[in-house]
Amino acid sequence: MKKVYLALLAVILNTFLFSCTQDDVADTETMFHTVATEGDDGNPPPPPPPPPPPPGE
């Protein structure tokens, strides 16, 4: 029963912590700016050609 009370107390304290913030969505999204890497901003480059077969085969 003690664990139930501790879990309930943790949930209640977290609601007080997050209910007082007045952050705008635009402010939050500026923190998580995604930068495109290779392949994300267009067609990815084709794979390299296979190596030539060894001589004698």
C-alpha distance matrix in Angstrom:
0.0 3.8 5.4 5.1 6.5 8.8 10.0 10.8 12.5 14.4 15.6 16.7 18.5 20.2 21.6 23.1 24.6 26.3 27.2 29.7 31.9 35.2 36.4 39.1 39.0 42.4 41.1 38.2 40.5 42.9 40.3 40.2 43.9 44.7 48.0 49.8 50.8 53.4 53.4 51.2 54.1 56.6 57.8 56.8 59.7 61.0 60.1 62.8 65.5 65.2 67.1 70.6 71.1 72.4 76.2 77.5 75.1
3.8 0.0 3.8 5.4 5.2 6.3 8.7 9.9 10.6 12.4 14.4 15.4 16.5 18.5 20.3 21.4 22.6 24.7 25.9 28.0 30.2 33.7 34.9 37.8 37.9 41.1 39.5 36.7 39.2 41.3 38.6 38.7 42.5 43.4 46.6 48.7 49.6 52.3 52.6 50.4 53.2 55.9 57.3 56.1 59.0 60.4 59.5 62.1 64.9 64.7 66.4 70.0 70.6 71.8 75.6 77.1 74.8
5.4 3.8 0.0 3.8 5.4 5.0 6.1 8.5 9.7 10.5 12.4 14.2 15.3 16.5 18.6 20.2 21.0 22.7 24.3 26.7 28.4 31.8 32.7 35.5 35.3 38.5 37.0 34.0 36.3 38.5 35.7 35.6 39.3 40.1 43.3 45.2 46.1 48.7 48.9 46.8 49.7 52.3 53.6 52.4 55.3 56.6 55.7 58.3 61.1 60.9 62.7 66.2 66.9 68.1 71.9 73.4 71.1
5.1 5.4 3.8 0.0 3.8 5.5 5.2 6.1 8.5 9.9 10.7 12.3 14.2 15.5 16.8 18.7 20.1 21.4 22.5 25.2 27.1 30.4 31.5 34.1 33.9 37.3 36.1 33.1 35.4 37.9 35.4 35.2 39.0 39.8 43.1 45.0 46.1 48.8 48.8 46.4 49.2 51.9 53.2 52.3 55.3 56.7 56.0 58.8 61.6 61.5 63.5 67.0 67.8 69.2 73.0 74.5 72.0
6.5 5.2 5.4 3.8 0.0 3.8 5.5 5.1 6.0 8.6 9.9 10.5 12.1 14.2 15.5 16.7 18.3 20.2 21.0 23.4 25.7 29.0 30.4 33.3 33.5 36.9 35.4 32.7 35.4 37.6 35.2 35.4 39.2 40.4 43.8 45.9 47.2 50.0 50.2 47.7 50.3 53.1 54.7 53.9 56.9 58.5 58.0 60.6 63.6 63.6 65.6 69.2 70.1 71.5 75.3 76.9 74.6
8.8 6.3 5.0 5.5 3.8 0.0 3.8 5.5 5.0 6.2 8.7 9.9 10.5 12.3 14.4 15.6 16.4 18.5 20.0 22.1 24.0 27.5 28.7 31.7 31.9 35.0 33.3 30.5 33.2 35.2 32.5 32.8 36.6 37.8 41.1 43.3 44.5 47.4 47.8 45.3 48.0 50.9 52.5 51.5 54.4 56.1 55.5 58.0 61.1 61.1 62.9 66.6 67.5 68.8 72.6 74.4 72.1
10.0 8.7 6.1 5.2 5.5 3.8 0.0 3.8 5.4 5.1 6.3 8.7 10.0 10.7 12.6 14.6 15.4 16.8 18.4 20.9 22.5 25.9 26.7 29.5 29.3 32.6 31.2 28.2 30.6 32.9 30.4 30.3 34.1 35.2 38.5 40.5 41.8 44.6 44.8 42.3 45.0 47.8 49.3 48.4 51.5 53.0 52.5 55.2 58.2 58.3 60.3 63.9 64.9 66.3 70.1 71.8 69.5
10.8 9.9 8.5 6.1 5.1 5.5 3.8 0.0 3.8 5.4 5.2 6.2 8.6 9.9 10.8 12.7 14.4 15.7 16.5 19.2 21.3 24.5 25.8 28.5 28.6 32.1 30.8 28.1 30.7 33.1 30.9 31.1 34.8 36.1 39.6 41.7 43.2 46.2 46.2 43.5 46.0 48.8 50.6 49.9 53.1 54.8 54.5 57.3 60.3 60.6 62.7 66.4 67.4 69.0 72.8 74.6 72.2
12.5 10.6 9.7 8.5 6.0 5.0 5.4 3.8 0.0 3.8 5.5 5.1 6.1 8.5 10.0 10.8 12.3 14.5 15.4 17.5 19.8 23.2 24.7 27.8 28.3 31.6 29.9 27.4 30.3 32.4 30.0 30.7 34.5 36.0 39.5 41.9 43.4 46.5 46.8 44.1 46.5 49.5 51.4 50.7 53.8 55.7 55.4 58.1 61.3 61.6 63.6 67.3 68.5 70.0 73.8 75.7 73.4
14.4 12.4 10.5 9.9 8.6 6.2 5.1 5.4 3.8 0.0 3.8 5.5 5.2 6.2 8.7 10.1 10.5 12.4 14.2 16.3 18.0 21.5 22.5 25.5 25.8 28.9 27.2 24.5 27.3 29.3 26.8 27.2 31.1 32.5 35.9 38.3 39.8 42.9 43.3 40.6 43.0 46.1 47.9 47.2 50.2 52.1 51.8 54.5 57.7 58.0 60.0 63.7 64.9 66.4 70.2 72.2 69.9
15.6 14.4 12.4 10.7 9.9 8.7 6.3 5.2 5.5 3.8 0.0 3.8 5.5 5.2 6.3 8.9 9.9 10.8 12.1 14.9 16.5 19.7 20.8 23.5 23.6 27.0 25.7 23.0 25.6 28.0 25.8 26.1 29.9 31.3 34.8 37.1 38.8 41.8 42.0 39.2 41.5 44.4 46.3 45.8 49.0 50.9 50.8 53.7 56.8 57.3 59.5 63.2 64.5 66.1 69.9 71.9 69.5
16.7 15.4 14.2 12.3 10.5 9.9 8.7 6.2 5.1 5.5 3.8 0.0 3.8 5.4 5.2 6.6 8.8 10.3 10.6 13.1 15.5 18.7 20.4 23.3 24.0 27.3 26.0 23.7 26.6 28.9 26.9 27.7 31.4 33.2 36.8 39.2 41.1 44.3 44.5 41.5 43.6 46.7 48.8 48.4 51.7 53.8 53.8 56.7 59.9 60.5 62.7 66.4 67.8 69.5 73.3 75.3 73.0
18.5 16.5 15.3 14.2 12.1 10.5 10.0 8.6 6.1 5.2 5.5 3.8 0.0 3.8 5.5 5.2 6.3 8.9 10.0 11.6 13.9 17.4 19.0 22.3 23.2 26.3 24.4 22.3 25.4 27.3 25.1 26.2 29.9 31.9 35.4 38.1 39.9 43.2 43.7 40.8 42.8 46.0 48.3 47.8 50.9 53.1 53.1 55.8 59.2 59.9 61.9 65.6 67.1 68.7 72.5 74.6 72.5
20.2 18.5 16.5 15.5 14.2 12.3 10.7 9.9 8.5 6.2 5.2 5.4 3.8 0.0 3.8 5.4 4.9 6.3 8.4 10.5 11.9 15.4 16.4 19.5 20.0 23.1 21.4 19.0 22.0 24.0 21.8 22.6 26.4 28.3 31.8 34.4 36.2 39.6 40.0 37.0 39.1 42.3 44.5 44.0 47.2 49.4 49.5 52.2 55.6 56.3 58.4 62.2 63.7 65.4 69.2 71.3 69.1
21.6 20.3 18.6 16.8 15.5 14.4 12.6 10.8 10.0 8.7 6.3 5.2 5.5 3.8 0.0 3.8 5.4 5.4 5.8 8.7 10.6 13.7 15.3 18.1 18.8 22.2 20.9 18.7 21.7 24.1 22.4 23.3 26.9 28.9 32.5 35.1 37.2 40.6 40.7 37.6 39.4 42.5 44.9 44.7 48.1 50.3 50.6 53.6 56.9 57.8 60.1 63.8 65.4 67.2 71.0 73.2 70.9
23.1 21.4 20.2 18.7 16.7 15.6 14.6 12.7 10.8 10.1 8.9 6.6 5.2 5.4 3.8 0.0 3.8 5.6 5.3 6.7 9.5 12.8 14.9 18.2 19.6 22.7 21.0 19.3 22.7 24.6 22.9 24.4 27.9 30.3 33.9 36.7 38.9 42.4 42.8 39.6 41.2 44.5 47.0 46.9 50.2 52.6 53.0 55.8 59.2 60.2 62.4 66.1 67.8 69.6 73.4 75.6 73.5
24.6 22.6 21.0 20.1 18.3 16.4 15.4 14.4 12.3 10.5 9.9 8.8 6.3 4.9 5.4 3.8 0.0 3.8 5.8 6.3 7.8 11.5 13.0 16.5 17.8 20.6 18.5 16.7 20.2 21.7 19.8 21.4 25.0 27.4 30.8 33.8 35.9 39.4 40.1 37.0 38.6 42.0 44.5 44.3 47.4 49.9 50.3 52.9 56.4 57.5 59.5 63.3 65.1 66.8 70.5 72.9 70.8
26.3 24.7 22.7 21.4 20.2 18.5 16.8 15.7 14.5 12.4 10.8 10.3 8.9 6.3 5.4 5.6 3.8 0.0 3.8 5.5 5.8 9.1 10.2 13.4 14.4 17.5 15.8 13.8 17.2 19.1 17.5 18.9 22.4 24.8 28.4 31.1 33.5 37.0 37.4 34.2 35.7 39.0 41.6 41.5 44.8 47.3 47.9 50.7 54.1 55.3 57.5 61.3 63.1 65.0 68.7 71.1 68.9
27.2 25.9 24.3 22.5 21.0 20.0 18.4 16.5 15.4 14.2 12.1 10.6 10.0 8.4 5.8 5.3 5.8 3.8 0.0 3.8 5.7 8.2 10.5 13.4 14.8 18.1 16.8 15.5 18.8 20.9 19.9 21.3 24.6 27.1 30.8 33.5 36.1 39.6 39.8 36.4 37.7 41.0 43.6 43.9 47.3 49.8 50.5 53.4 56.9 58.1 60.5 64.2 66.1 68.1 71.8 74.1 71.9
29.7 28.0 26.7 25.2 23.4 22.1 20.9 19.2 17.5 16.3 14.9 13.1 11.6 10.5 8.7 6.7 6.3 5.5 3.8 0.0 3.8 6.5 9.4 12.7 15.0 17.7 15.9 15.2 18.9 20.3 19.4 21.5 24.6 27.5 30.9 34.0 36.6 40.2 40.7 37.3 38.4 41.8 44.7 44.9 48.2 50.9 51.7 54.5 58.0 59.4 61.7 65.4 67.4 69.3 73.0 75.5 73.4
31.9 30.2 28.4 27.1 25.7 24.0 22.5 21.3 19.8 18.0 16.5 15.5 13.9 11.9 10.6 9.5 7.8 5.8 5.7 3.8 0.0 3.8 5.8 9.3 11.6 14.1 12.1 11.5 15.2 16.6 15.7 17.9 20.9 23.9 27.3 30.4 33.1 36.8 37.3 33.9 34.8 38.3 41.2 41.5 44.8 47.6 48.5 51.2 54.8 56.3 58.6 62.3 64.4 66.4 70.0 72.5 70.6
35.2 33.7 31.8 30.4 29.0 27.5 25.9 24.5 23.2 21.5 19.7 18.7 17.4 15.4 13.7 12.8 11.5 9.1 8.2 6.5 3.8 0.0 3.8 6.5 9.5 11.8 10.3 10.6 14.1 15.4 15.4 17.7 20.2 23.4 26.7 29.7 32.7 36.3 36.7 33.2 33.8 37.2 40.3 40.9 44.2 47.1 48.3 51.1 54.6 56.4 58.8 62.4 64.7 66.8 70.3 73.0 71.0
36.4 34.9 32.7 31.5 30.4 28.7 26.7 25.8 24.7 22.5 20.8 20.4 19.0 16.4 15.3 14.9 13.0 10.2 10.5 9.4 5.8 3.8 0.0 3.8 6.5 8.4 6.6 6.9 10.4 11.6 11.7 14.0 16.4 19.6 22.9 25.9 29.0 32.6 33.1 29.5 30.1 33.5 36.7 37.2 40.5 43.5 44.7 47.5 51.0 52.8 55.2 58.8 61.2 63.3 66.8 69.5 67.5
39.1 37.8 35.5 34.1 33.3 31.7 29.5 28.5 27.8 25.5 23.5 23.3 22.3 19.5 18.1 18.2 16.5 13.4 13.4 12.7 9.3 6.5 3.8 0.0 3.8 5.4 5.2 6.4 8.8 10.3 11.6 13.5 15.2 18.3 21.5 24.3 27.6 31.1 31.4 27.7 27.9 31.3 34.5 35.4 38.7 41.8 43.3 46.1 49.6 51.6 54.1 57.7 60.1 62.4 65.8 68.5 66.6
39.0 37.9 35.3 33.9 33.5 31.9 29.3 28.6 28.3 25.8 23.6 24.0 23.2 20.0 18.8 19.6 17.8 14.4 14.8 15.0 11.6 9.5 6.5 3.8 0.0 3.8 5.4 5.1 6.2 8.8 10.3 11.2 12.9 15.6 18.9 21.4 24.7 28.1 28.1 24.4 24.8 28.0 31.2 32.1 35.5 38.5 39.9 42.9 46.4 48.3 50.9 54.5 56.9 59.2 62.7 65.3 63.3
42.4 41.1 38.5 37.3 36.9 35.0 32.6 32.1 31.6 28.9 27.0 27.3 26.3 23.1 22.2 22.7 20.6 17.5 18.1 17.7 14.1 11.8 8.4 5.4 3.8 0.0 3.8 5.4 5.2 6.4 9.1 10.3 10.9 14.0 16.9 19.5 23.0 26.4 26.6 23.0 22.8 26.2 29.5 30.6 33.8 37.0 38.7 41.5 45.0 47.2 49.7 53.2 55.8 58.1 61.5 64.3 62.3
41.1 39.5 37.0 36.1 35.4 33.3 31.2 30.8 29.9 27.2 25.7 26.0 24.4 21.4 20.9 21.0 18.5 15.8 16.8 15.9 12.1 10.3 6.6 5.2 5.4 3.8 0.0 3.8 5.5 5.4 7.0 9.5 10.8 14.3 17.2 20.3 23.5 27.1 27.8 24.3 24.4 27.9 31.3 31.9 35.0 38.3 39.7 42.3 45.9 48.0 50.3 53.9 56.4 58.6 62.0 64.8 63.0
38.2 36.7 34.0 33.1 32.7 30.5 28.2 28.1 27.4 24.5 23.0 23.7 22.3 19.0 18.7 19.3 16.7 13.8 15.5 15.2 11.5 10.6 6.9 6.4 5.1 5.4 3.8 0.0 3.8 5.5 5.6 7.2 9.6 12.7 16.1 19.1 22.1 25.7 26.3 22.8 23.5 27.0 30.1 30.5 33.7 36.7 37.9 40.6 44.2 46.0 48.4 52.0 54.4 56.5 60.0 62.7 60.8
40.5 39.2 36.3 35.4 35.4 33.2 30.6 30.7 30.3 27.3 25.6 26.6 25.4 22.0 21.7 22.7 20.2 17.2 18.8 18.9 15.2 14.1 10.4 8.8 6.2 5.2 5.5 3.8 0.0 3.8 5.3 5.3 6.7 9.6 12.9 15.7 18.9 22.4 22.8 19.3 19.8 23.3 26.4 26.9 30.2 33.2 34.6 37.4 40.9 42.9 45.3 48.9 51.4 53.6 57.1 59.8 57.9
42.9 41.3 38.5 37.9 37.6 35.2 32.9 33.1 32.4 29.3 28.0 28.9 27.3 24.0 24.1 24.6 21.7 19.1 20.9 20.3 16.6 15.4 11.6 10.3 8.8 6.4 5.4 5.5 3.8 0.0 3.8 5.4 5.6 9.2 11.9 15.1 18.2 21.9 22.9 19.5 19.6 23.3 26.6 27.0 30.0 33.3 34.6 37.1 40.8 42.9 45.1 48.7 51.3 53.4 56.8 59.7 58.0
40.3 38.6 35.7 35.4 35.2 32.5 30.4 30.9 30.0 26.8 25.8 26.9 25.1 21.8 22.4 22.9 19.8 17.5 19.9 19.4 15.7 15.4 11.7 11.6 10.3 9.1 7.0 5.6 5.3 3.8 0.0 3.8 5.9 9.3 12.1 15.6 18.1 21.9 23.2 20.0 20.8 24.5 27.5 27.4 30.3 33.5 34.4 36.8 40.5 42.4 44.5 48.1 50.6 52.5 56.0 58.8 57.2
40.2 38.7 35.6 35.2 35.4 32.8 30.3 31.1 30.7 27.2 26.1 27.7 26.2 22.6 23.3 24.4 21.4 18.9 21.3 21.5 17.9 17.7 14.0 13.5 11.2 10.3 9.5 7.2 5.3 5.4 3.8 0.0 3.8 6.2 9.5 12.7 15.2 18.9 19.9 16.7 17.8 21.5 24.3 24.2 27.2 30.2 31.1 33.7 37.3 39.1 41.3 45.0 47.4 49.4 52.9 55.7 53.9
43.9 42.5 39.3 39.0 39.2 36.6 34.1 34.8 34.5 31.1 29.9 31.4 29.9 26.4 26.9 27.9 25.0 22.4 24.6 24.6 20.9 20.2 16.4 15.2 12.9 10.9 10.8 9.6 6.7 5.6 5.9 3.8 0.0 3.8 6.5 9.8 12.8 16.5 17.6 14.4 14.9 18.6 21.7 21.8 24.7 27.9 29.1 31.6 35.3 37.4 39.6 43.1 45.8 47.9 51.3 54.1 52.4
44.7 43.4 40.1 39.8 40.4 37.8 35.2 36.1 36.0 32.5 31.3 33.2 31.9 28.3 28.9 30.3 27.4 24.8 27.1 27.5 23.9 23.4 19.6 18.3 15.6 14.0 14.3 12.7 9.6 9.2 9.3 6.2 3.8 0.0 3.8 6.5 9.3 13.0 13.9 10.7 11.7 15.4 18.3 18.2 21.1 24.3 25.4 28.0 31.6 33.7 36.0 39.5 42.2 44.3 47.7 50.6 48.8
48.0 46.6 43.3 43.1 43.8 41.1 38.5 39.6 39.5 35.9 34.8 36.8 35.4 31.8 32.5 33.9 30.8 28.4 30.8 30.9 27.3 26.7 22.9 21.5 18.9 16.9 17.2 16.1 12.9 11.9 12.1 9.5 6.5 3.8 0.0 3.8 6.4 10.1 11.7 9.1 9.6 13.3 16.2 15.8 18.4 21.8 23.1 25.4 29.1 31.3 33.5 37.0 39.8 41.9 45.2 48.1 46.5
49.8 48.7 45.2 45.0 45.9 43.3 40.5 41.7 41.9 38.3 37.1 39.2 38.1 34.4 35.1 36.7 33.8 31.1 33.5 34.0 30.4 29.7 25.9 24.3 21.4 19.5 20.3 19.1 15.7 15.1 15.6 12.7 9.8 6.5 3.8 0.0 3.8 6.9 8.0 5.4 6.0 9.7 12.4 12.1 14.8 18.2 19.7 22.2 25.8 28.2 30.5 33.9 36.8 39.1 42.3 45.2 43.5
50.8 49.6 46.1 46.1 47.2 44.5 41.8 43.2 43.4 39.8 38.8 41.1 39.9 36.2 37.2 38.9 35.9 33.5 36.1 36.6 33.1 32.7 29.0 27.6 24.7 23.0 23.5 22.1 18.9 18.2 18.1 15.2 12.8 9.3 6.4 3.8 0.0 3.8 6.2 5.5 7.0 9.8 11.5 10.2 12.4 15.7 16.7 19.0 22.7 24.9 27.1 30.5 33.4 35.5 38.8 41.8 40.2
53.4 52.3 48.7 48.8 50.0 47.4 44.6 46.2 46.5 42.9 41.8 44.3 43.2 39.6 40.6 42.4 39.4 37.0 39.6 40.2 36.8 36.3 32.6 31.1 28.1 26.4 27.1 25.7 22.4 21.9 21.9 18.9 16.5 13.0 10.1 6.9 3.8 0.0 3.8 5.6 7.0 8.2 8.9 6.8 8.6 12.0 13.1 15.3 19.0 21.4 23.6 27.0 29.9 32.2 35.4 38.4 36.8
53.4 52.6 48.9 48.8 50.2 47.8 44.8 46.2 46.8 43.3 42.0 44.5 43.7 40.0 40.7 42.8 40.1 37.4 39.8 40.7 37.3 36.7 33.1 31.4 28.1 26.6 27.8 26.3 22.8 22.9 23.2 19.9 17.6 13.9 11.7 8.0 6.2 3.8 0.0 3.8 5.7 5.7 5.9 4.3 7.5 10.4 12.2 15.1 18.4 20.9 23.6 26.9 29.7 32.3 35.5 38.3 36.4
51.2 50.4 46.8 46.4 47.7 45.3 42.3 43.5 44.1 40.6 39.2 41.5 40.8 37.0 37.6 39.6 37.0 34.2 36.4 37.3 33.9 33.2 29.5 27.7 24.4 23.0 24.3 22.8 19.3 19.5 20.0 16.7 14.4 10.7 9.1 5.4 5.5 5.6 3.8 0.0 3.8 5.8 7.7 7.7 11.1 14.1 15.9 18.9 22.2 24.6 27.3 30.6 33.3 36.0 39.2 41.9 40.0
54.1 53.2 49.7 49.2 50.3 48.0 45.0 46.0 46.5 43.0 41.5 43.6 42.8 39.1 39.4 41.2 38.6 35.7 37.7 38.4 34.8 33.8 30.1 27.9 24.8 22.8 24.4 23.5 19.8 19.6 20.8 17.8 14.9 11.7 9.6 6.0 7.0 7.0 5.7 3.8 0.0 3.8 7.2 8.4 11.4 14.7 17.2 19.9 23.2 26.0 28.7 31.8 34.7 37.4 40.5 43.3 41.5
56.6 55.9 52.3 51.9 53.1 50.9 47.8 48.8 49.5 46.1 44.4 46.7 46.0 42.3 42.5 44.5 42.0 39.0 41.0 41.8 38.3 37.2 33.5 31.3 28.0 26.2 27.9 27.0 23.3 23.3 24.5 21.5 18.6 15.4 13.3 9.7 9.8 8.2 5.7 5.8 3.8 0.0 3.8 6.3 9.2 12.2 15.1 18.0 20.8 23.8 26.8 29.6 32.6 35.5 38.4 41.2 39.3
57.8 57.3 53.6 53.2 54.7 52.5 49.3 50.6 51.4 47.9 46.3 48.8 48.3 44.5 44.9 47.0 44.5 41.6 43.6 44.7 41.2 40.3 36.7 34.5 31.2 29.5 31.3 30.1 26.4 26.6 27.5 24.3 21.7 18.3 16.2 12.4 11.5 8.9 5.9 7.7 7.2 3.8 0.0 3.8 6.5 8.8 12.0 15.0 17.6 20.5 23.6 26.4 29.3 32.3 35.1 37.8 35.8
56.8 56.1 52.4 52.3 53.9 51.5 48.4 49.9 50.7 47.2 45.8 48.4 47.8 44.0 44.7 46.9 44.3 41.5 43.9 44.9 41.5 40.9 37.2 35.4 32.1 30.6 31.9 30.5 26.9 27.0 27.4 24.2 21.8 18.2 15.8 12.1 10.2 6.8 4.3 7.7 8.4 6.3 3.8 0.0 3.8 6.4 8.9 12.0 15.0 17.7 20.7 23.7 26.5 29.4 32.4 35.1 33.2
59.7 59.0 55.3 55.3 56.9 54.4 51.5 53.1 53.8 50.2 49.0 51.7 50.9 47.2 48.1 50.2 47.4 44.8 47.3 48.2 44.8 44.2 40.5 38.7 35.5 33.8 35.0 33.7 30.2 30.0 30.3 27.2 24.7 21.1 18.4 14.8 12.4 8.6 7.5 11.1 11.4 9.2 6.5 3.8 0.0 3.8 6.5 8.8 11.8 15.0 17.7 20.5 23.6 26.4 29.3 32.1 30.4
61.0 60.4 56.6 56.7 58.5 56.1 53.0 54.8 55.7 52.1 50.9 53.8 53.1 49.4 50.3 52.6 49.9 47.3 49.8 50.9 47.6 47.1 43.5 41.8 38.5 37.0 38.3 36.7 33.2 33.3 33.5 30.2 27.9 24.3 21.8 18.2 15.7 12.0 10.4 14.1 14.7 12.2 8.8 6.4 3.8 0.0 3.8 6.5 8.8 11.8 14.9 17.6 20.5 23.5 26.4 29.0 27.1
60.1 59.5 55.7 56.0 58.0 55.5 52.5 54.5 55.4 51.8 50.8 53.8 53.1 49.5 50.6 53.0 50.3 47.9 50.5 51.7 48.5 48.3 44.7 43.3 39.9 38.7 39.7 37.9 34.6 34.6 34.4 31.1 29.1 25.4 23.1 19.7 16.7 13.1 12.2 15.9 17.2 15.1 12.0 8.9 6.5 3.8 0.0 3.8 6.5 8.8 11.9 14.9 17.6 20.5 23.6 26.3 24.3
62.8 62.1 58.3 58.8 60.6 58.0 55.2 57.3 58.1 54.5 53.7 56.7 55.8 52.2 53.6 55.8 52.9 50.7 53.4 54.5 51.2 51.1 47.5 46.1 42.9 41.5 42.3 40.6 37.4 37.1 36.8 33.7 31.6 28.0 25.4 22.2 19.0 15.3 15.1 18.9 19.9 18.0 15.0 12.0 8.8 6.5 3.8 0.0 3.8 6.5 8.8 11.9 14.9 17.6 20.5 23.5 21.9
65.5 64.9 61.1 61.6 63.6 61.1 58.2 60.3 61.3 57.7 56.8 59.9 59.2 55.6 56.9 59.2 56.4 54.1 56.9 58.0 54.8 54.6 51.0 49.6 46.4 45.0 45.9 44.2 40.9 40.8 40.5 37.3 35.3 31.6 29.1 25.8 22.7 19.0 18.4 22.2 23.2 20.8 17.6 15.0 11.8 8.8 6.5 3.8 0.0 3.8 6.5 8.8 11.9 14.9 17.6 20.3 18.7
65.2 64.7 60.9 61.5 63.6 61.1 58.3 60.6 61.6 58.0 57.3 60.5 59.9 56.3 57.8 60.2 57.5 55.3 58.1 59.4 56.3 56.4 52.8 51.6 48.3 47.2 48.0 46.0 42.9 42.9 42.4 39.1 37.4 33.7 31.3 28.2 24.9 21.4 20.9 24.6 26.0 23.8 20.5 17.7 15.0 11.8 8.8 6.5 3.8 0.0 3.8 6.5 8.8 11.9 14.9 17.4 15.6
67.1 66.4 62.7 63.5 65.6 62.9 60.3 62.7 63.6 60.0 59.5 62.7 61.9 58.4 60.1 62.4 59.5 57.5 60.5 61.7 58.6 58.8 55.2 54.1 50.9 49.7 50.3 48.4 45.3 45.1 44.5 41.3 39.6 36.0 33.5 30.5 27.1 23.6 23.6 27.3 28.7 26.8 23.6 20.7 17.7 14.9 11.9 8.8 6.5 3.8 0.0 3.8 6.4 8.8 11.9 14.8 13.5
70.6 70.0 66.2 67.0 69.2 66.6 63.9 66.4 67.3 63.7 63.2 66.4 65.6 62.2 63.8 66.1 63.3 61.3 64.2 65.4 62.3 62.4 58.8 57.7 54.5 53.2 53.9 52.0 48.9 48.7 48.1 45.0 43.1 39.5 37.0 33.9 30.5 27.0 26.9 30.6 31.8 29.6 26.4 23.7 20.5 17.6 14.9 11.9 8.8 6.5 3.8 0.0 3.8 6.4 8.8 11.7 10.8
71.1 70.6 66.9 67.8 70.1 67.5 64.9 67.4 68.5 64.9 64.5 67.8 67.1 63.7 65.4 67.8 65.1 63.1 66.1 67.4 64.4 64.7 61.2 60.1 56.9 55.8 56.4 54.4 51.4 51.3 50.6 47.4 45.8 42.2 39.8 36.8 33.4 29.9 29.7 33.3 34.7 32.6 29.3 26.5 23.6 20.5 17.6 14.9 11.9 8.8 6.4 3.8 0.0 3.8 6.4 8.6 7.1
72.4 71.8 68.1 69.2 71.5 68.8 66.3 69.0 70.0 66.4 66.1 69.5 68.7 65.4 67.2 69.6 66.8 65.0 68.1 69.3 66.4 66.8 63.3 62.4 59.2 58.1 58.6 56.5 53.6 53.4 52.5 49.4 47.9 44.3 41.9 39.1 35.5 32.2 32.3 36.0 37.4 35.5 32.3 29.4 26.4 23.5 20.5 17.6 14.9 11.9 8.8 6.4 3.8 0.0 3.8 6.4 6.4
76.2 75.6 71.9 73.0 75.3 72.6 70.1 72.8 73.8 70.2 69.9 73.3 72.5 69.2 71.0 73.4 70.5 68.7 71.8 73.0 70.0 70.3 66.8 65.8 62.7 61.5 62.0 60.0 57.1 56.8 56.0 52.9 51.3 47.7 45.2 42.3 38.8 35.4 35.5 39.2 40.5 38.4 35.1 32.4 29.3 26.4 23.6 20.5 17.6 14.9 11.9 8.8 6.4 3.8 0.0 3.8 5.7
77.5 77.1 73.4 74.5 76.9 74.4 71.8 74.6 75.7 72.2 71.9 75.3 74.6 71.3 73.2 75.6 72.9 71.1 74.1 75.5 72.5 73.0 69.5 68.5 65.3 64.3 64.8 62.7 59.8 59.7 58.8 55.7 54.1 50.6 48.1 45.2 41.8 38.4 38.3 41.9 43.3 41.2 37.8 35.1 32.1 29.0 26.3 23.5 20.3 17.4 14.8 11.7 8.6 6.4 3.8 0.0 3.8
75.1 74.8 71.1 72.0 74.6 72.1 69.5 72.2 73.4 69.9 69.5 73.0 72.5 69.1 70.9 73.5 70.8 68.9 71.9 73.4 70.6 71.0 67.5 66.6 63.3 62.3 63.0 60.8 57.9 58.0 57.2 53.9 52.4 48.8 46.5 43.5 40.2 36.8 36.4 40.0 41.5 39.3 35.8 33.2 30.4 27.1 24.3 21.9 18.7 15.6 13.5 10.8 7.1 6.4 5.7 3.8 0.0
